[in-house]
Amino acid sequence: MFGRKKPQPDPVRRDQVLRLVNLGMRETDAADMDIDGPEFRQAKDAFESALGESTSAEQHAAFDALKRHGY
């Protein structure tokens, strides 16, 4: 009621979402080629690192985009 503020939504940085989408696609492509190879591990580590630097709204936007594109 009175004095209650609505929580601010998490910010969505377009460049961060695009970075997540790019790294997610790279990880999936590397997994398709060789899931035990070093390229996959590097891509997975880069993607997980970028996820840690992202807000939850950015993560949801990136996963939605990846799902729309079949990744």
N, C-alpha and C positions, 0 to 999 in steps of 0.2 A: 504494500500500500504506500503509505507516505514514507519518503526517505529511502526507499529501495531503488537502487539503480539496476538497470539491466546490464548483465555482463557484456563487455565489448567482445565482438567476434574476433577470432584470431585473424591476423593480417594474412593476406595472400599475395605473395610476391610472384609476379608472373615469371620472372627469370628463374626463380627457384623451382617453380613447377615445371618449367621447360627442362631444367637441368635434371630433375628427378625422372621425367619421362625419358629423356635421352639415356640416362644411366640405366633405367629399368629395361629399356629396349636392348641396350648393349649386354646387360646381364642375361636376358632371355636368349639372345642370339648366341652368346658364348656357351650357355648351358645346352643349347641345341647341338652345337658342334662337339663339345667334349665337357661333360659335367665334372670330370676329374682333372681337367687341365688347369694350368696356372692362369690362363686368360679368364676363366670363369671365376676363380677365387679373387682375382684382382677386380673384376667387374662387380662381384658381390660385395666386396669390402668397400668399394667406392660408393655403391648404391646405399649401403647401410650407413655409411658415414654421412652422406647427404640427407638421409632420412632423419638422422639425429640432429641436424642443423635446421630442420624444417618444422613449421607449426603443424598442428593436426589438420587444419584446413588445407594447407598446401599438400600434405600427404594424401588426403582424400581426393583432392583435385587431380593429383598425378595418377593415383590408382584408377580413378574413373576414366581418365584419358587413355591409360594403358589398356584398360578393359575394352573401351570403344574401338581401339585399333587392333584388338585381337592378341594382346600380349598378356 
